[in-house]
Amino acid sequence: MSTIDEFPTPELAVARRGAPAWTRQKRLVSGLVLTLIIVALAIFGPLLAPHGENEVVGPPYSKTGVLGTDYLGQDVFSRVLYGGLDVLVIALLGTLLGVVLGTIIGVVAAYAGGWWDEVIMRLNDVLLAFPQILLALVVLTAVASPKAWMIIVLVGLSHAPRVARVARGVALGIVSRDFVYAAEALGERRSRVILREVLPNMSAPLLAETGLRLTYSIGLVGGLAFLGFSTNPDGANWGQMINENRLGLASQPWSVLGPVLMIGLFCIGTNLLADGIAQLAHRTED
């Protein structure tokens, strides 16, 4: 049996053609909505929390409150609402730092070419060989109390080599285009050619890579907090909450599942967002 989708009316066909591309991209919209919800909860959560960040409301691992209490008797729901801002801010700033550094390295290598490209990318490959979490642990174990900027720098440095590899691959297909040669023929400086001709044509792939890097950043920052490297040992932190309450998982699972779900949903949202941007860029090119 035929359906209206198989034989659309002229009005429906016009409406579809006239609809913005992002409205037809379900992954992009779903990821954006989910990501914004988690970000909003992290920002405004403390205003919605029924109890204070460290307020004891009942016995340890009890069912008092929406999600029960944790190992100290603190309200899990309130701590989940308090615990996301530091994680998201550090992950976001670390991601932006890594994307900027990696883009600079990759574009310079692609545009310079020759032995410059070889030297830069071989050094980059050496850095790629180090696991991200290992690099962070080596540095943070030597610090008594890690600061937020330290974790941001470590996250950024761990992402930079991976972003550089992607940026170089994208830039290689752009630096040989006619409009780049035309700009060089007009006497434009190399820095100006990169800023005005190369980087604007890399925006979509870089946005997709940024979304993917943000997902990894959340996992890395949460993992470091789980291992005890938190900027505020007494404060609520999703990764730290998982570590603190893991022994009570059987008796009060929400003390662990609450922060796990928040991290998981945010990672799903950013992954969908990155996939959506990549698909949208591919359709635009077609």
C-alpha positions as CSV (number, residue, x, y, z in Angstrom):
1,M,0.0,0.0,0.0
2,S,1.3,3.4,-0.9
3,T,1.9,6.0,1.8
4,I,1.9,9.8,1.8
5,D,5.7,9.6,2.4
6,E,6.2,7.6,-0.9
7,F,4.0,10.0,-2.9
8,P,4.2,13.4,-1.2
9,T,2.0,16.2,-2.2
10,P,3.6,19.3,-3.9
11,E,3.0,21.3,-0.7
12,L,4.8,18.6,1.4
13,A,7.7,18.4,-1.0
14,V,8.1,22.2,-0.9
15,A,8.0,22.2,2.9
16,R,10.6,19.5,3.1
17,R,12.9,21.2,0.6
18,G,12.5,24.5,2.5
19,A,13.1,23.1,5.9
20,P,16.4,24.0,7.5
21,A,19.0,21.1,7.4
22,W,19.3,21.0,11.1
23,T,15.6,20.2,11.5
24,R,16.1,17.1,9.4
25,Q,19.1,16.0,11.4
26,K,17.6,14.0,14.3
27,R,21.0,13.1,15.8
28,L,22.1,16.7,15.9
29,V,18.9,17.9,17.6
30,S,18.7,15.0,20.0
31,G,22.3,15.4,21.0
32,L,21.9,19.2,21.4
33,V,18.8,18.9,23.6
34,L,20.3,16.2,25.8
35,T,23.6,18.1,26.2
36,L,21.8,21.4,27.0
37,I,19.7,19.6,29.7
38,I,22.7,18.2,31.5
39,V,24.5,21.5,31.2
40,A,21.5,23.4,32.6
41,L,21.3,20.9,35.5
42,A,24.9,21.4,36.3
43,I,24.6,25.2,36.2
44,F,21.3,25.7,37.9
45,G,21.2,22.5,39.9
46,P,22.5,24.0,43.2
47,L,19.5,26.4,43.1
48,L,17.1,23.4,42.7
49,A,18.8,21.2,45.3
50,P,16.5,20.5,48.4
51,H,19.5,20.3,50.7
52,G,23.0,21.7,51.1
53,E,26.0,20.2,49.4
54,N,27.4,18.6,52.6
55,E,24.2,18.6,54.7
56,V,23.5,15.3,56.5
57,V,19.8,14.4,56.2
58,G,19.7,10.8,57.5
59,P,21.6,7.6,58.3
60,P,24.2,6.4,55.8
61,Y,22.9,4.5,52.8
62,S,19.3,5.1,53.8
63,K,16.2,5.7,51.5
64,T,15.7,9.2,52.9
65,G,15.0,11.7,50.1
66,V,14.6,11.3,46.4
67,L,17.7,9.2,45.7
68,G,18.5,8.2,49.3
69,T,21.7,9.1,51.2
70,D,25.4,8.4,50.7
71,Y,28.1,6.9,52.9
72,L,27.9,9.9,55.3
73,G,24.1,10.4,55.2
74,Q,24.2,13.3,52.8
75,D,21.4,13.7,50.3
76,V,22.4,12.0,47.0
77,F,20.0,14.0,44.8
78,S,21.3,17.3,46.1
79,R,25.0,16.2,45.7
80,V,24.3,15.1,42.1
81,L,22.9,18.6,41.4
82,Y,25.9,20.2,43.0
83,G,28.5,17.9,41.5
84,G,28.4,18.6,37.8
85,L,29.6,22.2,37.4
86,D,33.3,21.6,38.2
87,V,33.4,18.5,36.0
88,L,31.8,20.2,33.0
89,V,33.8,23.5,33.3
90,I,37.1,21.7,33.5
91,A,36.2,19.3,30.7
92,L,35.0,22.1,28.5
93,L,38.1,24.4,29.0
94,G,40.4,21.4,28.6
95,T,38.7,20.4,25.4
96,L,38.9,24.0,24.0
97,L,42.6,24.2,24.9
98,G,43.3,20.9,23.2
99,V,41.4,21.7,20.1
100,V,43.1,25.1,19.7
101,L,46.6,23.6,20.2
102,G,45.9,20.6,18.0
103,T,44.5,22.7,15.2
104,I,47.5,25.0,15.2
105,I,49.9,22.1,15.1
106,G,47.9,20.3,12.4
107,V,47.4,23.3,10.1
108,V,51.0,24.5,10.4
109,A,52.2,21.0,9.5
110,A,49.9,20.7,6.5
111,Y,50.6,24.2,5.2
112,A,54.3,24.1,5.7
113,G,54.7,20.6,4.1
114,G,58.0,19.0,3.4
115,W,60.4,18.2,6.2
116,W,58.5,20.5,8.6
117,D,55.5,18.3,8.2
118,E,57.5,15.2,8.8
119,V,59.2,16.5,11.9
120,I,56.1,17.9,13.5
121,M,54.0,14.8,12.9
122,R,56.6,12.4,14.0
123,L,56.9,14.2,17.3
124,N,53.1,14.2,17.4
125,D,53.1,10.4,17.0
126,V,55.5,10.1,19.9
127,L,53.0,12.0,22.1
128,L,50.1,9.9,20.8
129,A,51.8,6.8,22.2
130,F,51.2,7.9,25.8
131,P,47.8,7.0,27.2
132,Q,45.8,10.1,28.3
133,I,45.1,8.9,31.8
134,L,48.8,7.9,32.3
135,L,50.1,11.3,31.4
136,A,47.7,13.0,33.9
137,L,48.5,10.5,36.7
138,V,52.3,11.0,36.3
139,V,51.9,14.7,36.8
140,L,49.2,14.8,39.4
141,T,50.8,12.2,41.7
142,A,53.6,14.7,42.3
143,V,51.1,17.4,43.4
144,A,49.7,17.4,46.9
145,S,46.5,19.3,46.0
146,P,45.8,19.6,42.2
147,K,44.4,22.9,41.0
148,A,41.7,23.2,38.4
149,W,44.1,24.9,35.9
150,M,46.5,21.9,36.2
151,I,43.8,19.4,35.2
152,I,42.6,21.8,32.4
153,V,46.2,21.9,31.0
154,L,46.7,18.2,31.3
155,V,43.4,17.5,29.5
156,G,44.2,20.0,26.8
157,L,47.7,18.6,26.3
158,S,46.4,15.0,26.1
159,H,43.9,16.0,23.4
160,A,46.2,18.1,21.3
161,P,48.1,15.3,19.4
162,R,44.9,13.6,18.5
163,V,43.2,16.8,17.3
164,A,46.4,17.7,15.4
165,R,46.2,14.4,13.4
166,V,42.6,15.1,12.4
167,A,43.3,18.8,11.6
168,R,46.3,17.9,9.4
169,G,44.2,15.4,7.5
170,V,41.5,18.0,6.8
171,A,43.9,20.8,6.1
172,L,45.8,18.8,3.5
173,G,42.7,18.8,1.3
174,I,42.4,22.5,1.6
175,V,45.9,24.0,1.3
176,S,46.1,22.7,-2.3
177,R,42.9,24.4,-3.4
178,D,42.9,27.2,-6.0
179,F,41.6,29.9,-3.6
180,V,44.6,29.3,-1.3
181,Y,47.0,29.6,-4.3
182,A,45.2,32.7,-5.4
183,A,45.6,34.3,-1.9
184,E,49.3,33.5,-1.9
185,A,49.7,34.9,-5.4
186,L,48.2,38.2,-4.2
187,G,51.0,38.4,-1.6
188,E,48.9,37.5,1.5
189,R,51.0,36.6,4.5
190,R,50.9,32.9,5.5
191,S,49.2,33.6,8.8
192,R,46.5,35.5,7.0
193,V,46.0,32.8,4.5
194,I,45.6,30.3,7.3
195,L,43.1,32.4,9.3
196,R,41.0,33.6,6.3
197,E,41.2,30.8,3.8
198,V,42.1,27.5,5.5
199,L,40.5,27.6,9.0
200,P,37.0,28.7,7.9
201,N,36.8,25.7,5.6
202,M,37.7,23.4,8.5
203,S,34.9,24.5,10.9
204,A,32.5,21.6,10.5
205,P,35.1,18.7,10.9
206,L,36.6,20.6,13.9
207,L,33.3,21.1,15.5
208,A,32.6,17.4,15.2
209,E,36.0,16.6,16.6
210,T,35.4,19.0,19.5
211,G,32.2,17.2,20.4
212,L,34.1,13.9,20.4
213,R,37.0,15.3,22.5
214,L,34.5,16.8,25.0
215,T,33.1,13.3,25.5
216,Y,36.6,11.9,26.3
217,S,37.3,14.9,28.5
218,I,34.2,14.1,30.7
219,G,35.4,10.6,31.1
220,L,39.0,11.7,31.8
221,V,38.0,14.3,34.4
222,G,35.5,12.0,36.0
223,G,38.1,9.2,36.1
224,L,40.7,11.4,37.7
225,A,38.2,12.5,40.4
226,F,37.3,8.8,40.9
227,L,41.0,8.2,41.6
228,G,41.1,11.0,44.1
229,F,42.4,13.8,42.0
230,S,39.7,16.4,42.6
231,T,40.0,20.1,43.0
232,N,37.8,20.1,46.1
233,P,38.0,16.9,48.1
234,D,35.1,17.9,50.4
235,G,32.8,19.1,47.6
236,A,30.4,17.1,45.4
237,N,31.9,15.8,42.2
238,W,30.3,13.1,40.0
239,G,33.5,11.1,39.7
240,Q,34.4,11.4,43.3
241,M,30.9,10.4,44.4
242,I,31.2,7.1,42.5
243,N,34.4,6.3,44.4
244,E,33.1,7.4,47.8
245,N,29.9,5.2,47.5
246,R,31.1,2.2,45.6
247,L,31.2,0.0,48.7
248,G,27.5,0.7,49.3
249,L,26.4,-0.1,45.7
250,A,24.5,-3.2,46.8
251,S,22.6,-1.5,49.7
252,Q,22.1,2.0,48.1
253,P,22.7,1.8,44.3
254,W,21.5,5.4,43.6
255,S,24.5,6.8,45.4
256,V,26.6,5.5,42.5
257,L,24.0,5.2,39.7
258,G,23.0,8.9,40.1
259,P,26.4,10.4,39.1
260,V,27.0,7.6,36.6
261,L,23.8,8.4,34.8
262,M,24.7,12.1,34.6
263,I,28.1,11.3,33.1
264,G,26.6,8.7,30.8
265,L,23.8,11.0,29.5
266,F,26.2,13.8,28.9
267,C,28.6,11.6,26.9
268,I,25.7,10.2,24.9
269,G,24.5,13.8,24.2
270,T,27.9,15.0,23.1
271,N,28.4,11.9,20.9
272,L,25.1,12.4,19.2
273,L,26.0,16.1,18.7
274,A,29.3,15.3,17.2
275,D,27.8,12.7,14.8
276,G,25.1,15.1,13.8
277,I,27.5,17.8,13.0
278,A,29.6,15.4,10.9
279,Q,26.5,14.2,9.0
280,L,25.3,17.7,8.5
281,A,28.7,18.7,7.1
282,H,28.7,15.7,4.7
283,R,25.2,16.6,3.4
284,T,26.3,20.2,2.9
285,E,29.3,19.1,0.8
286,D,27.0,16.8,-1.3
